[in-house]
């Protein structure tokens, strides 16, 4: 699957998760987006996303992934 397809799926997942107040899924998806951005060498955007994720209260396992 290519970058654009993955980002499209991640954005769709974010919309569904946000609509259902599934914040754990939102945070996990944001981490996956940041990982993809790092692979694409867009580290600045990845850091912005991870900074947001790290400021949100979450499970220790999710924080460790971020």
N, C-alpha and C positions, 0 to 999 in steps of 0.2 A: 504494500500500500504506500502511496506517495505522500509527501508532506502535506499537500493541499487536502487530500482525502482525510488524513488523520486530523488535521486542524478542524475541518468541517465536522467530523464526528465528535471531537472534543467540545466544540462550540454548541452542538446540539445537546450533548450530555449536560453541559453547564446550564443551558436554558431549562431543560427538564428538571434538573436538580434544584435550581433556584426557584422554579415555580412550585415545587413540592417542599420547600424549606429543608432540603436534604443537604445540610451544610458540610457534613463529612464527605459526601460525594463531590460537592463543589471543590473542597480543599484538595481531595485526591486528584481530581481532574486538573486543577491548576498546577499541581506538582508534575503531572504527566506532560502538560503543555510546556512547563519550564524545562523538563528533561529533553523534550523534542527541540526546543529552542537552543539548548546547549549543543545538541548534536548538529544543528544548523549554524553553529557559531554565532548565534545572536545572544550572547551572554548578558548584555545590558538589559534586554527585555526579560530574560530569565531571572535575573537578580531582582528586578522590580516585582515580578510575580511572587517569587519566593519570600521577599520581604513582607509583602502583604499576607501571605500564608502564615509566616512565622509570628505575625502580630495577632493572629486570630487564635482564641483558646481552642485547643484540640487534644486528641489522644496523644500520649507519648510516642506511640508507634508512627503516627502521621508526622509529628514534629521531627522525629529522627530521619524520616525519609526526606523531608524538606531540607 
